[in-house]
């Protein structure tokens, strides 16, 4: 075979190989495109399936939630009914506590109505037991958390309003405690006694700070001035006495009543004093 023939044969073989390669490349491209299309279609199907799954309502969870809600509703109604019975049988504090718990479990209109009825129903909420004789006077602290009471057993008791517990029992007073009052700042109380004595007490330490003497008969009523610096007392000796709490001496004595003074009060501006006896009320325009 001549050299020219050999060269021609080689070119023919090269063209044939190139053609085969081109065909293979085209086939591979077609296969690749088909695979991508199939993958996209599969992805679309998966996304659709996920969407369908998420759109299916959580039947079991919904049923469980409904069951729990129904149980809470039933429990709250049962507890509210028990609260009402407890309140009506003589334990109003426990009754209110149960009604509050029923409302916390499920604040349905019925439980809220029972709670409202018990909370605003007239009648005693708690009984405070501790004195050994008649209680003559009581007074709340300014914040409403404590109360002081004075009794014919010659004692005072400081009470915790929320629990009914005795915070402190003031003993050793000269005689029957006929009147008590709380200061506007809640730091002191004053007590009036059967023998006409007025005593200033420290609420925190329970110490007796000062004793005031000026009345000749028992004190029936006491009131602090709005600024807490003065106290007015009314007595069965038919007089009122204005006291400066910073000293031991009376500032002024008011006369004019013909009977025992049963009640006294300061005006909101502290400039006037009103007092009442068996017959009438008198208004003293100048408190100083």
PAKOLKOL-390101 format. One record per residue (C-alpha): residue number from 1; residue in three letters; x, y, z. Coordinates in nm, 4 decimals. Layout:
! residues N
site bagu: NUM guvo: ALA X: X Y: Y Z: Z
...
//
This chain:
! residues 288
site bagu: 1 guvo: UNK X: 0.0000 Y: 0.0000 Z: 0.0000
site bagu: 2 guvo: UNK X: 0.1349 Y: 0.3349 Z: -0.1002
site bagu: 3 guvo: UNK X: 0.1900 Y: 0.6187 Z: 0.1441
site bagu: 4 guvo: UNK X: -0.0986 Y: 0.8222 Z: 0.0011
site bagu: 5 guvo: UNK X: -0.3413 Y: 0.5393 Z: 0.0373
site bagu: 6 guvo: UNK X: -0.2370 Y: 0.4838 Z: 0.3988
site bagu: 7 guvo: UNK X: -0.2938 Y: 0.8501 Z: 0.4785
site bagu: 8 guvo: UNK X: -0.6357 Y: 0.8449 Z: 0.3200
site bagu: 9 guvo: UNK X: -0.7279 Y: 0.5373 Z: 0.5230
site bagu: 10 guvo: UNK X: -0.6183 Y: 0.7051 Z: 0.8478
site bagu: 11 guvo: UNK X: -0.8357 Y: 1.0127 Z: 0.7732
site bagu: 12 guvo: UNK X: -1.1341 Y: 0.7892 Z: 0.7136
site bagu: 13 guvo: UNK X: -1.0817 Y: 0.6100 Z: 1.0440
site bagu: 14 guvo: UNK X: -1.0450 Y: 0.9463 Z: 1.2267
site bagu: 15 guvo: UNK X: -1.3703 Y: 1.0758 Z: 1.0806
site bagu: 16 guvo: UNK X: -1.5481 Y: 0.7580 Z: 1.1821
site bagu: 17 guvo: UNK X: -1.4137 Y: 0.7812 Z: 1.5421
site bagu: 18 guvo: UNK X: -1.5149 Y: 1.1488 Z: 1.5644
site bagu: 19 guvo: UNK X: -1.8629 Y: 1.0701 Z: 1.4473
site bagu: 20 guvo: UNK X: -1.9028 Y: 0.7953 Z: 1.7006
site bagu: 21 guvo: UNK X: -1.7815 Y: 1.0324 Z: 1.9772
site bagu: 22 guvo: UNK X: -2.0281 Y: 1.2968 Z: 1.8672
site bagu: 23 guvo: UNK X: -2.3115 Y: 1.0470 Z: 1.8742
site bagu: 24 guvo: UNK X: -2.2077 Y: 0.9337 Z: 2.2242
site bagu: 25 guvo: UNK X: -2.1916 Y: 1.2972 Z: 2.3450
site bagu: 26 guvo: UNK X: -2.5352 Y: 1.3742 Z: 2.2073
site bagu: 27 guvo: UNK X: -2.6746 Y: 1.0609 Z: 2.3715
site bagu: 28 guvo: UNK X: -2.5174 Y: 1.1532 Z: 2.7032
site bagu: 29 guvo: UNK X: -2.6646 Y: 1.5014 Z: 2.6850
site bagu: 30 guvo: UNK X: -3.0060 Y: 1.3625 Z: 2.6121
site bagu: 31 guvo: UNK X: -2.9742 Y: 1.1187 Z: 2.9026
site bagu: 32 guvo: UNK X: -2.8603 Y: 1.4018 Z: 3.1346
site bagu: 33 guvo: UNK X: -3.1527 Y: 1.6256 Z: 3.0331
site bagu: 34 guvo: UNK X: -3.3968 Y: 1.3422 Z: 3.0905
site bagu: 35 guvo: UNK X: -3.2487 Y: 1.2732 Z: 3.4346
site bagu: 36 guvo: UNK X: -3.2796 Y: 1.6397 Z: 3.5378
site bagu: 37 guvo: UNK X: -3.6360 Y: 1.6512 Z: 3.4138
site bagu: 38 guvo: UNK X: -3.7162 Y: 1.3329 Z: 3.6031
site bagu: 39 guvo: UNK X: -3.5499 Y: 1.4690 Z: 3.9166
site bagu: 40 guvo: UNK X: -3.7471 Y: 1.7937 Z: 3.8936
site bagu: 41 guvo: UNK X: -4.0679 Y: 1.6009 Z: 3.8461
site bagu: 42 guvo: UNK X: -3.9871 Y: 1.3823 Z: 4.1466
site bagu: 43 guvo: UNK X: -3.9057 Y: 1.6897 Z: 4.3560
site bagu: 44 guvo: UNK X: -4.2350 Y: 1.8473 Z: 4.2571
site bagu: 45 guvo: UNK X: -4.4189 Y: 1.5303 Z: 4.3529
site bagu: 46 guvo: UNK X: -4.2430 Y: 1.5179 Z: 4.6916
site bagu: 47 guvo: UNK X: -4.3266 Y: 1.8839 Z: 4.7607
site bagu: 48 guvo: UNK X: -4.6872 Y: 1.8200 Z: 4.6682
site bagu: 49 guvo: UNK X: -4.6994 Y: 1.5191 Z: 4.8937
site bagu: 50 guvo: UNK X: -4.5545 Y: 1.7236 Z: 5.1804
site bagu: 51 guvo: UNK X: -4.8121 Y: 1.9959 Z: 5.1233
site bagu: 52 guvo: UNK X: -5.0887 Y: 1.7376 Z: 5.1293
site bagu: 53 guvo: UNK X: -4.9503 Y: 1.5897 Z: 5.4503
site bagu: 54 guvo: UNK X: -4.9318 Y: 1.9269 Z: 5.6245
site bagu: 55 guvo: UNK X: -5.2857 Y: 2.0075 Z: 5.5140
site bagu: 56 guvo: UNK X: -5.4210 Y: 1.6947 Z: 5.6816
site bagu: 57 guvo: UNK X: -5.5706 Y: 1.8037 Z: 6.0174
site bagu: 58 guvo: UNK X: -5.3886 Y: 1.6672 Z: 6.3267
site bagu: 59 guvo: UNK X: -5.6870 Y: 1.4552 Z: 6.4210
site bagu: 60 guvo: UNK X: -5.5330 Y: 1.2861 Z: 6.7259
site bagu: 61 guvo: UNK X: -5.3935 Y: 1.6120 Z: 6.8695
site bagu: 62 guvo: UNK X: -5.7243 Y: 1.7872 Z: 6.8139
site bagu: 63 guvo: UNK X: -5.9106 Y: 1.5083 Z: 6.9884
site bagu: 64 guvo: UNK X: -5.6668 Y: 1.5154 Z: 7.2828
site bagu: 65 guvo: UNK X: -5.7000 Y: 1.8934 Z: 7.3118
site bagu: 66 guvo: UNK X: -6.0776 Y: 1.8741 Z: 7.3066
site bagu: 67 guvo: UNK X: -6.0787 Y: 1.6017 Z: 7.5694
site bagu: 68 guvo: UNK X: -5.8513 Y: 1.8057 Z: 7.7972
site bagu: 69 guvo: UNK X: -6.0619 Y: 2.1177 Z: 7.7478
site bagu: 70 guvo: UNK X: -6.3783 Y: 1.9267 Z: 7.8310
site bagu: 71 guvo: UNK X: -6.2152 Y: 1.7767 Z: 8.1404
site bagu: 72 guvo: UNK X: -6.0978 Y: 2.1203 Z: 8.2593
site bagu: 73 guvo: UNK X: -6.4467 Y: 2.2583 Z: 8.2079
site bagu: 74 guvo: UNK X: -6.6015 Y: 1.9752 Z: 8.4084
site bagu: 75 guvo: UNK X: -6.3405 Y: 2.0035 Z: 8.6859
site bagu: 76 guvo: UNK X: -6.3886 Y: 2.3795 Z: 8.7147
site bagu: 77 guvo: UNK X: -6.7666 Y: 2.3475 Z: 8.7389
site bagu: 78 guvo: UNK X: -6.7378 Y: 2.0782 Z: 9.0039
site bagu: 79 guvo: UNK X: -6.4887 Y: 2.2873 Z: 9.2046
site bagu: 80 guvo: UNK X: -6.7039 Y: 2.5993 Z: 9.1679
site bagu: 81 guvo: UNK X: -7.0062 Y: 2.4093 Z: 9.3031
site bagu: 82 guvo: UNK X: -6.7953 Y: 2.2896 Z: 9.5954
site bagu: 83 guvo: UNK X: -6.6807 Y: 2.6479 Z: 9.6545
site bagu: 84 guvo: UNK X: -7.0397 Y: 2.7644 Z: 9.6736
site bagu: 85 guvo: UNK X: -7.1341 Y: 2.4894 Z: 9.9191
site bagu: 86 guvo: UNK X: -6.8261 Y: 2.5584 Z: 10.1341
site bagu: 87 guvo: UNK X: -6.9034 Y: 2.9285 Z: 10.1451
site bagu: 88 guvo: UNK X: -7.2663 Y: 2.8697 Z: 10.2392
site bagu: 89 guvo: UNK X: -7.1796 Y: 2.6219 Z: 10.5160
site bagu: 90 guvo: UNK X: -6.9696 Y: 2.8713 Z: 10.7092
site bagu: 91 guvo: UNK X: -6.6177 Y: 2.8843 Z: 10.5629
site bagu: 92 guvo: UNK X: -6.6208 Y: 3.1868 Z: 10.3306
site bagu: 93 guvo: UNK X: -6.2425 Y: 3.2154 Z: 10.3042
site bagu: 94 guvo: UNK X: -6.2012 Y: 2.8557 Z: 10.1837
site bagu: 95 guvo: UNK X: -6.5028 Y: 2.9005 Z: 9.9566
site bagu: 96 guvo: UNK X: -6.3429 Y: 3.2017 Z: 9.7883
site bagu: 97 guvo: UNK X: -6.0130 Y: 3.0160 Z: 9.7535
site bagu: 98 guvo: UNK X: -6.1862 Y: 2.7246 Z: 9.5799
site bagu: 99 guvo: UNK X: -6.3747 Y: 2.9619 Z: 9.3501
site bagu: 100 guvo: UNK X: -6.0477 Y: 3.1278 Z: 9.2497
site bagu: 101 guvo: UNK X: -5.8934 Y: 2.7891 Z: 9.1702
site bagu: 102 guvo: UNK X: -6.1984 Y: 2.6914 Z: 8.9650
site bagu: 103 guvo: UNK X: -6.1638 Y: 3.0107 Z: 8.7648
site bagu: 104 guvo: UNK X: -5.7933 Y: 2.9416 Z: 8.7107
site bagu: 105 guvo: UNK X: -5.8653 Y: 2.5926 Z: 8.5709
site bagu: 106 guvo: UNK X: -6.1301 Y: 2.7150 Z: 8.3286
site bagu: 107 guvo: UNK X: -6.2676 Y: 3.0683 Z: 8.3285
site bagu: 108 guvo: UNK X: -6.6077 Y: 2.9737 Z: 8.1945
site bagu: 109 guvo: UNK X: -6.8996 Y: 3.2147 Z: 8.2388
site bagu: 110 guvo: UNK X: -7.0450 Y: 2.9904 Z: 8.5097
site bagu: 111 guvo: UNK X: -6.7281 Y: 2.9732 Z: 8.7217
site bagu: 112 guvo: UNK X: -6.6726 Y: 3.3474 Z: 8.6803
site bagu: 113 guvo: UNK X: -7.0286 Y: 3.4133 Z: 8.7937
site bagu: 114 guvo: UNK X: -6.9846 Y: 3.1991 Z: 9.1046
site bagu: 115 guvo: UNK X: -6.6555 Y: 3.3727 Z: 9.1864
site bagu: 116 guvo: UNK X: -6.8190 Y: 3.7121 Z: 9.1466
site bagu: 117 guvo: UNK X: -7.1171 Y: 3.6129 Z: 9.3606
site bagu: 118 guvo: UNK X: -6.8951 Y: 3.4891 Z: 9.6436
site bagu: 119 guvo: UNK X: -6.6516 Y: 3.7781 Z: 9.6282
site bagu: 120 guvo: UNK X: -6.9229 Y: 4.0430 Z: 9.6542
site bagu: 121 guvo: UNK X: -7.1680 Y: 3.8543 Z: 9.8712
site bagu: 122 guvo: UNK X: -7.2354 Y: 4.0324 Z: 10.1997
site bagu: 123 guvo: UNK X: -7.1415 Y: 3.8571 Z: 10.5197
site bagu: 124 guvo: UNK X: -6.8342 Y: 3.7700 Z: 10.7261
site bagu: 125 guvo: UNK X: -6.5201 Y: 3.6612 Z: 10.5444
site bagu: 126 guvo: UNK X: -6.3231 Y: 3.5465 Z: 10.8504
site bagu: 127 guvo: UNK X: -6.3604 Y: 3.5346 Z: 11.2259
site bagu: 128 guvo: UNK X: -6.0660 Y: 3.6488 Z: 11.4393
site bagu: 129 guvo: UNK X: -6.0548 Y: 3.4657 Z: 11.7706
site bagu: 130 guvo: UNK X: -5.8189 Y: 3.5793 Z: 12.0460
site bagu: 131 guvo: UNK X: -5.9739 Y: 3.8215 Z: 12.2930
site bagu: 132 guvo: UNK X: -6.1143 Y: 3.7018 Z: 12.6225
site bagu: 133 guvo: UNK X: -6.3825 Y: 3.9697 Z: 12.6520
site bagu: 134 guvo: UNK X: -6.5821 Y: 4.2207 Z: 12.4484
site bagu: 135 guvo: UNK X: -6.4047 Y: 4.3996 Z: 12.1643
site bagu: 136 guvo: UNK X: -6.4707 Y: 4.7740 Z: 12.1863
site bagu: 137 guvo: UNK X: -6.2783 Y: 4.9137 Z: 11.8915
site bagu: 138 guvo: UNK X: -6.0953 Y: 4.8030 Z: 11.5764
site bagu: 139 guvo: UNK X: -5.8907 Y: 4.9848 Z: 11.3117
site bagu: 140 guvo: UNK X: -5.7256 Y: 4.8870 Z: 10.9816
site bagu: 141 guvo: UNK X: -5.3676 Y: 4.9714 Z: 10.8931
site bagu: 142 guvo: UNK X: -5.3434 Y: 5.2133 Z: 10.5963
site bagu: 143 guvo: UNK X: -5.2359 Y: 4.9318 Z: 10.3608
site bagu: 144 guvo: UNK X: -5.5211 Y: 4.7075 Z: 10.4773
site bagu: 145 guvo: UNK X: -5.2907 Y: 4.4167 Z: 10.5648
site bagu: 146 guvo: UNK X: -5.3172 Y: 4.4489 Z: 10.9435
site bagu: 147 guvo: UNK X: -5.5808 Y: 4.5429 Z: 11.1988
site bagu: 148 guvo: UNK X: -5.5640 Y: 4.6414 Z: 11.5645
site bagu: 149 guvo: UNK X: -5.8371 Y: 4.5620 Z: 11.8178
site bagu: 150 guvo: UNK X: -5.8937 Y: 4.6771 Z: 12.1748
site bagu: 151 guvo: UNK X: -6.0910 Y: 4.4795 Z: 12.4309
site bagu: 152 guvo: UNK X: -6.2384 Y: 4.4775 Z: 12.7795
site bagu: 153 guvo: UNK X: -5.9798 Y: 4.2078 Z: 12.8579
site bagu: 154 guvo: UNK X: -5.7275 Y: 4.4960 Z: 12.8887
site bagu: 155 guvo: UNK X: -5.5330 Y: 4.3875 Z: 12.5797
site bagu: 156 guvo: UNK X: -5.4861 Y: 4.4842 Z: 12.2163
site bagu: 157 guvo: UNK X: -5.4254 Y: 4.2388 Z: 11.9362
site bagu: 158 guvo: UNK X: -5.2516 Y: 4.3071 Z: 11.6055
site bagu: 159 guvo: UNK X: -5.4005 Y: 4.0808 Z: 11.3364
site bagu: 160 guvo: UNK X: -5.2867 Y: 3.9589 Z: 10.9963
site bagu: 161 guvo: UNK X: -5.5960 Y: 4.0168 Z: 10.7822
site bagu: 162 guvo: UNK X: -5.5116 Y: 3.7593 Z: 10.5134
site bagu: 163 guvo: UNK X: -5.4400 Y: 3.4669 Z: 10.7447
site bagu: 164 guvo: UNK X: -5.6300 Y: 3.5645 Z: 11.0595
site bagu: 165 guvo: UNK X: -5.3169 Y: 3.5010 Z: 11.2663
site bagu: 166 guvo: UNK X: -5.2227 Y: 3.7057 Z: 11.5704
site bagu: 167 guvo: UNK X: -4.9148 Y: 3.9137 Z: 11.4870
site bagu: 168 guvo: UNK X: -4.8764 Y: 4.0469 Z: 11.8407
site bagu: 169 guvo: UNK X: -5.0763 Y: 4.0496 Z: 12.1633
site bagu: 170 guvo: UNK X: -5.0321 Y: 4.3755 Z: 12.3567
site bagu: 171 guvo: UNK X: -5.0838 Y: 4.2966 Z: 12.7250
site bagu: 172 guvo: UNK X: -5.0397 Y: 4.4721 Z: 13.0581
site bagu: 173 guvo: UNK X: -5.2514 Y: 4.7786 Z: 12.9793
site bagu: 174 guvo: UNK X: -5.3918 Y: 4.9737 Z: 13.2784
site bagu: 175 guvo: UNK X: -5.7510 Y: 4.8668 Z: 13.2112
site bagu: 176 guvo: UNK X: -6.0150 Y: 4.8050 Z: 12.9482
site bagu: 177 guvo: UNK X: -5.9135 Y: 4.9280 Z: 12.6033
site bagu: 178 guvo: UNK X: -6.2068 Y: 5.1375 Z: 12.4875
site bagu: 179 guvo: UNK X: -6.0737 Y: 5.2850 Z: 12.1605
site bagu: 180 guvo: UNK X: -5.7900 Y: 5.2298 Z: 11.9110
site bagu: 181 guvo: UNK X: -5.6651 Y: 5.4122 Z: 11.5999
site bagu: 182 guvo: UNK X: -5.3974 Y: 5.3550 Z: 11.3352
site bagu: 183 guvo: UNK X: -5.1642 Y: 5.6348 Z: 11.2248
site bagu: 184 guvo: UNK X: -5.1769 Y: 5.7479 Z: 10.8590
site bagu: 185 guvo: UNK X: -4.8246 Y: 5.6136 Z: 10.7965
site bagu: 186 guvo: UNK X: -4.9017 Y: 5.2793 Z: 10.9635
site bagu: 187 guvo: UNK X: -4.6073 Y: 5.3052 Z: 11.2036
site bagu: 188 guvo: UNK X: -4.7928 Y: 5.3706 Z: 11.5279
site bagu: 189 guvo: UNK X: -5.1270 Y: 5.3057 Z: 11.6955
site bagu: 190 guvo: UNK X: -5.2921 Y: 5.4817 Z: 11.9873
site bagu: 191 guvo: UNK X: -5.5164 Y: 5.3249 Z: 12.2469
site bagu: 192 guvo: UNK X: -5.7656 Y: 5.4899 Z: 12.4794
site bagu: 193 guvo: UNK X: -5.8483 Y: 5.3324 Z: 12.8122
site bagu: 194 guvo: UNK X: -6.1092 Y: 5.3006 Z: 13.0804
site bagu: 195 guvo: UNK X: -5.9166 Y: 5.5274 Z: 13.3181
site bagu: 196 guvo: UNK X: -5.8797 Y: 5.8089 Z: 13.0661
site bagu: 197 guvo: UNK X: -5.5263 Y: 5.7219 Z: 12.9575
site bagu: 198 guvo: UNK X: -5.4041 Y: 5.7539 Z: 12.5978
site bagu: 199 guvo: UNK X: -5.1053 Y: 5.5386 Z: 12.4952
site bagu: 200 guvo: UNK X: -4.8894 Y: 5.5625 Z: 12.1809
site bagu: 201 guvo: UNK X: -4.7468 Y: 5.2307 Z: 12.0534
site bagu: 202 guvo: UNK X: -4.4829 Y: 5.1371 Z: 11.7961
site bagu: 203 guvo: UNK X: -4.6305 Y: 4.8800 Z: 11.5546
site bagu: 204 guvo: UNK X: -4.2970 Y: 4.7294 Z: 11.4465
site bagu: 205 guvo: UNK X: -4.1299 Y: 4.6927 Z: 11.7885
site bagu: 206 guvo: UNK X: -4.4554 Y: 4.6723 Z: 11.9913
site bagu: 207 guvo: UNK X: -4.3039 Y: 4.9153 Z: 12.2430
site bagu: 208 guvo: UNK X: -4.5042 Y: 5.1679 Z: 12.4400
site bagu: 209 guvo: UNK X: -4.3677 Y: 5.5039 Z: 12.3273
site bagu: 210 guvo: UNK X: -4.5632 Y: 5.7478 Z: 12.5398
site bagu: 211 guvo: UNK X: -4.8592 Y: 5.7765 Z: 12.7766
site bagu: 212 guvo: UNK X: -5.0848 Y: 6.0846 Z: 12.7794
site bagu: 213 guvo: UNK X: -5.2976 Y: 6.1728 Z: 13.0789
site bagu: 214 guvo: UNK X: -5.5627 Y: 6.4436 Z: 13.0858
site bagu: 215 guvo: UNK X: -5.9101 Y: 6.2905 Z: 13.0813
site bagu: 216 guvo: UNK X: -6.0855 Y: 6.2095 Z: 13.4086
site bagu: 217 guvo: UNK X: -6.3067 Y: 5.9327 Z: 13.2674
site bagu: 218 guvo: UNK X: -6.2807 Y: 5.6663 Z: 12.9996
site bagu: 219 guvo: UNK X: -6.1893 Y: 5.7567 Z: 12.6423
site bagu: 220 guvo: UNK X: -6.4592 Y: 5.6539 Z: 12.3948
site bagu: 221 guvo: UNK X: -6.3124 Y: 5.7631 Z: 12.0609
site bagu: 222 guvo: UNK X: -5.9747 Y: 5.8566 Z: 11.9101
site bagu: 223 guvo: UNK X: -5.8698 Y: 5.9980 Z: 11.5705
site bagu: 224 guvo: UNK X: -5.5364 Y: 6.0892 Z: 11.4123
site bagu: 225 guvo: UNK X: -5.4936 Y: 6.4137 Z: 11.2215
site bagu: 226 guvo: UNK X: -5.4295 Y: 6.3582 Z: 10.8475
site bagu: 227 guvo: UNK X: -5.0586 Y: 6.4427 Z: 10.8894
site bagu: 228 guvo: UNK X: -5.0246 Y: 6.2000 Z: 11.1803
site bagu: 229 guvo: UNK X: -4.8807 Y: 6.4613 Z: 11.4179
site bagu: 230 guvo: UNK X: -5.1864 Y: 6.5047 Z: 11.6379
site bagu: 231 guvo: UNK X: -5.4584 Y: 6.2946 Z: 11.7996
site bagu: 232 guvo: UNK X: -5.8017 Y: 6.4015 Z: 11.9202
site bagu: 233 guvo: UNK X: -5.9751 Y: 6.2047 Z: 12.1954
site bagu: 234 guvo: UNK X: -6.3336 Y: 6.2140 Z: 12.3190
site bagu: 235 guvo: UNK X: -6.4251 Y: 6.1050 Z: 12.6684
site bagu: 236 guvo: UNK X: -6.7101 Y: 6.0339 Z: 12.9051
site bagu: 237 guvo: UNK X: -6.5940 Y: 6.3435 Z: 13.0969
site bagu: 238 guvo: UNK X: -6.7729 Y: 6.5460 Z: 12.8186
site bagu: 239 guvo: UNK X: -6.4495 Y: 6.6910 Z: 12.6808
site bagu: 240 guvo: UNK X: -6.2248 Y: 6.6540 Z: 12.3795
site bagu: 241 guvo: UNK X: -5.8490 Y: 6.6828 Z: 12.4108
site bagu: 242 guvo: UNK X: -5.6067 Y: 6.7588 Z: 12.1273
site bagu: 243 guvo: UNK X: -5.2687 Y: 6.5948 Z: 12.1760
site bagu: 244 guvo: UNK X: -4.9304 Y: 6.6638 Z: 12.0173
site bagu: 245 guvo: UNK X: -4.7703 Y: 6.3210 Z: 11.9758
site bagu: 246 guvo: UNK X: -4.4211 Y: 6.4687 Z: 11.9992
site bagu: 247 guvo: UNK X: -4.4814 Y: 6.5837 Z: 12.3585
site bagu: 248 guvo: UNK X: -4.6538 Y: 6.4581 Z: 12.6711
site bagu: 249 guvo: UNK X: -4.8868 Y: 6.7536 Z: 12.7202
site bagu: 250 guvo: UNK X: -5.2263 Y: 6.8330 Z: 12.5682
site bagu: 251 guvo: UNK X: -5.2412 Y: 7.1236 Z: 12.3238
site bagu: 252 guvo: UNK X: -5.6005 Y: 7.2166 Z: 12.3866
site bagu: 253 guvo: UNK X: -5.9159 Y: 7.0969 Z: 12.5586
site bagu: 254 guvo: UNK X: -6.2562 Y: 7.1499 Z: 12.3915
site bagu: 255 guvo: UNK X: -6.5656 Y: 7.1927 Z: 12.6065
site bagu: 256 guvo: UNK X: -6.9319 Y: 7.2381 Z: 12.5249
site bagu: 257 guvo: UNK X: -7.0758 Y: 6.8898 Z: 12.5313
site bagu: 258 guvo: UNK X: -7.3236 Y: 6.8075 Z: 12.8054
site bagu: 259 guvo: UNK X: -7.2969 Y: 6.4321 Z: 12.7710
site bagu: 260 guvo: UNK X: -7.0308 Y: 6.1683 Z: 12.7186
site bagu: 261 guvo: UNK X: -6.8572 Y: 6.2101 Z: 12.3829
site bagu: 262 guvo: UNK X: -6.8977 Y: 5.8919 Z: 12.1817
site bagu: 263 guvo: UNK X: -6.7242 Y: 5.9742 Z: 11.8525
site bagu: 264 guvo: UNK X: -6.4628 Y: 6.2145 Z: 11.7124
site bagu: 265 guvo: UNK X: -6.3199 Y: 6.2831 Z: 11.3655
site bagu: 266 guvo: UNK X: -6.0708 Y: 6.5111 Z: 11.1896
site bagu: 267 guvo: UNK X: -6.1548 Y: 6.6900 Z: 10.8656
site bagu: 268 guvo: UNK X: -5.9489 Y: 6.5950 Z: 10.5601
site bagu: 269 guvo: UNK X: -5.7515 Y: 6.9189 Z: 10.5774
site bagu: 270 guvo: UNK X: -5.6880 Y: 6.8739 Z: 10.9499
site bagu: 271 guvo: UNK X: -5.8347 Y: 7.2146 Z: 11.0347
site bagu: 272 guvo: UNK X: -6.1632 Y: 7.1063 Z: 11.1917
site bagu: 273 guvo: UNK X: -6.2835 Y: 6.8485 Z: 11.4406
site bagu: 274 guvo: UNK X: -6.6316 Y: 6.6969 Z: 11.4649
site bagu: 275 guvo: UNK X: -6.7584 Y: 6.5229 Z: 11.7750
site bagu: 276 guvo: UNK X: -7.0808 Y: 6.3537 Z: 11.8777
site bagu: 277 guvo: UNK X: -7.2443 Y: 6.2726 Z: 12.2106
site bagu: 278 guvo: UNK X: -7.5768 Y: 6.1235 Z: 12.3141
site bagu: 279 guvo: UNK X: -7.7662 Y: 6.4386 Z: 12.2187
site bagu: 280 guvo: UNK X: -7.6019 Y: 6.6084 Z: 11.9229
site bagu: 281 guvo: UNK X: -7.2961 Y: 6.6711 Z: 11.7033
site bagu: 282 guvo: UNK X: -7.0667 Y: 6.9664 Z: 11.7490
site bagu: 283 guvo: UNK X: -6.8241 Y: 7.1022 Z: 11.4887
site bagu: 284 guvo: UNK X: -6.5151 Y: 7.2772 Z: 11.6192
site bagu: 285 guvo: UNK X: -6.3851 Y: 7.4844 Z: 11.3299
site bagu: 286 guvo: UNK X: -6.0362 Y: 7.5386 Z: 11.4642
site bagu: 287 guvo: UNK X: -5.8407 Y: 7.2292 Z: 11.5536
site bagu: 288 guvo: UNK X: -5.5336 Y: 7.4179 Z: 11.6823
//
